[in-house]
Amino acid sequence: MKQLFFSLTLFVALFAYSQQPEKTNYFDKYQKFNKNFLIGFSVNNSWANFRDLRDSSFYRPSLGIHLSSEYYIYKGLGISADFGLQQRGMGIYTPDLDQSIGNPDSTGRLRYKVSTIEMPLLIVYRHNKDVFRNTRLSLGFGIVPMYIFKAERIWKSIDDGFHRPVSLKENYNTFDFPLRFSLGCDFDVAGGNIFKTNFIFDYGFKGIYLNPSNNVRSNKNILLGIKLTFLF
């Protein structure tokens, strides 16, 4: 009787076990890595300057936020298109007019602020194999068409508060098209979404500012920073 009971119990246990669905790891399927079209948003924390102004200029923080999309045509090769707002510009060290030892009056309070509407267009490539679990290398190359809708000079004075900005829009070109390089990693994260971290580097060839005093063009865009993208 005990042997019969033991046999029935073992049979029921084996039958029940055989009916359990096969366990699969969602992330091993790479559903988002295999998806052709993705859409989401991105933010970047960058540093901007104008690459032809090196003596007195310095990089200033420049933030950006964009709607982002990617369309993959064939085995990790695709197109990336963003649309959004970006800050650019530079900081300026003003001359030391006092020229006395121990009493420098040179400051870094002068800022050139350029606000743009941009549509970065890149050819992107994502490696087909993981470098780490659910992590793949990605890179991109393209252009950043931009419309400059605001350009101003502002002096940040600690002594008497912020001076009112002076508009320089009439001296700036309306459009620019710097090149962009991108390198980073794509992560298939919880829920099957893609999180991207990329180093971005913009390099402009066009002087977008015309000095009204001598008619010399300058201010070739340069920007570098970290871009964080969330795609669904």
Residue pairs with C-beta under 8 A, 6 or more apart in sequence:
26 192
27 133
27 134
27 188
27 192
30 134
30 188
31 192
32 38
32 188
32 192
32 193
32 194
32 231
33 126
33 136
33 186
33 188
33 194
35 72
36 71
36 72
36 73
36 78
37 69
37 70
37 71
37 72
38 69
38 70
38 71
38 194
38 231
38 232
39 67
39 68
39 69
39 70
39 231
39 232
40 67
40 68
40 69
40 193
40 194
40 229
40 230
40 231
40 232
41 65
41 66
41 67
41 68
41 229
41 230
42 64
42 65
42 66
42 68
42 82
42 84
42 196
42 227
42 228
42 229
42 230
43 63
43 64
43 65
43 66
43 227
43 228
44 63
44 64
44 65
44 66
44 86
44 200
44 225
44 226
44 227
44 228
45 61
45 63
45 225
45 226
46 61
46 62
46 63
46 64
46 200
46 223
46 224
46 225
46 226
46 227
47 59
47 60
47 61
47 62
47 223
47 224
47 225
48 59
48 60
48 62
48 87
48 88
48 89
48 90
48 221
48 222
48 223
49 57
49 58
49 59
49 60
49 90
49 222
49 223
50 57
50 90
50 209
50 218
50 219
50 220
50 221
50 222
51 203
51 204
51 220
51 221
51 222
52 207
52 218
52 219
52 220
53 90
53 218
53 219
56 92
56 93
56 94
56 95
57 90
57 91
57 92
57 93
58 90
58 91
58 92
58 93
58 108
59 90
59 91
60 89
60 90
60 91
60 111
62 86
62 87
62 88
62 89
62 223
62 225
63 86
63 87
64 84
64 85
64 86
64 87
64 118
64 227
65 84
65 85
66 82
66 83
66 84
66 85
66 86
66 118
66 120
67 82
67 83
67 84
68 80
68 81
68 82
68 229
68 231
69 80
69 81
69 82
69 231
70 78
70 79
70 80
70 81
70 124
70 231
71 78
71 79
71 81
72 78
72 126
73 79
75 128
76 125
76 126
76 127
76 128
77 123
77 124
77 125
78 123
78 124
78 125
78 126
79 121
79 122
79 123
79 124
80 120
80 121
80 122
80 123
80 124
80 140
80 142
81 119
81 120
81 121
81 122
82 118
82 119
82 120
83 117
83 118
83 119
84 117
84 118
85 115
85 116
85 117
85 118
86 115
86 116
86 117
86 118
86 146
87 113
87 114
87 115
87 116
88 114
88 115
88 116
88 221
88 223
89 111
89 112
89 113
89 114
89 151
90 111
90 112
90 219
91 108
91 110
91 111
91 112
92 108
92 110
92 111
92 112
93 106
93 107
93 108
93 110
94 106
94 107
94 108
94 109
94 110
95 106
96 104
96 105
96 106
97 105
98 104
98 105
109 155
109 156
109 157
109 158
110 153
110 154
110 155
110 156
111 153
111 154
111 155
111 156
112 151
112 152
112 153
112 168
112 219
113 150
113 151
113 152
113 153
113 154
113 165
114 148
114 150
114 151
114 172
115 148
115 149
115 150
115 151
116 146
116 147
116 148
116 149
116 176
117 146
117 147
117 149
118 144
118 145
118 146
118 147
119 144
119 145
119 146
120 142
120 143
120 144
120 145
120 180
121 142
121 143
121 144
121 145
122 140
122 141
122 142
122 180
122 182
123 140
123 141
123 142
124 138
124 139
124 140
124 182
125 138
125 139
125 140
126 136
126 137
126 138
126 186
127 136
127 137
127 138
128 136
129 136
130 136
131 137
131 185
134 187
134 188
134 189
135 185
135 186
135 187
135 188
136 185
136 186
137 184
137 185
137 186
138 182
138 183
138 184
138 185
138 186
138 196
138 198
139 181
139 182
139 183
139 184
140 180
140 181
140 182
140 183
140 198
141 179
141 180
141 181
141 182
142 179
142 180
143 177
143 178
143 179
143 180
144 177
144 178
144 179
144 180
144 202
145 175
145 177
146 175
146 176
146 177
146 178
147 174
147 175
148 169
148 172
148 173
148 174
148 175
148 176
148 208
149 169
150 167
150 169
151 167
151 168
151 169
151 171
151 172
151 209
152 165
152 166
152 167
152 168
152 169
153 165
153 166
153 168
154 162
154 163
154 164
154 165
154 166
155 162
155 163
156 162
156 163
157 163
168 209
171 209
171 210
171 211
171 212
172 208
172 209
172 210
172 219
173 206
173 208
173 209
173 210
176 204
176 206
176 208
176 221
177 204
177 206
178 202
178 203
178 204
178 205
178 206
178 221
178 222
178 223
179 202
179 203
179 204
179 205
180 200
180 201
180 202
180 203
181 200
181 201
181 203
182 198
182 199
182 200
182 201
182 227
183 198
183 199
184 196
184 197
184 198
184 199
184 227
185 196
185 197
185 198
186 194
186 195
186 196
187 194
187 195
187 196
187 197
188 194
189 195
193 230
193 231
193 232
194 229
194 230
194 231
194 232
195 228
195 229
195 230
195 231
196 227
196 228
196 229
196 230
196 231
197 226
197 227
197 228
197 229
198 226
198 227
198 229
199 224
199 225
199 226
199 227
200 223
200 224
200 225
200 226
200 227
201 223
201 224
202 221
202 222
202 223
202 224
203 221
203 222
204 220
204 221
204 222
205 220
206 220
206 221
207 217
207 218
207 219
207 220
208 217
208 219
208 220
208 221
209 217
209 218
209 219
210 216
210 217
211 217
211 218
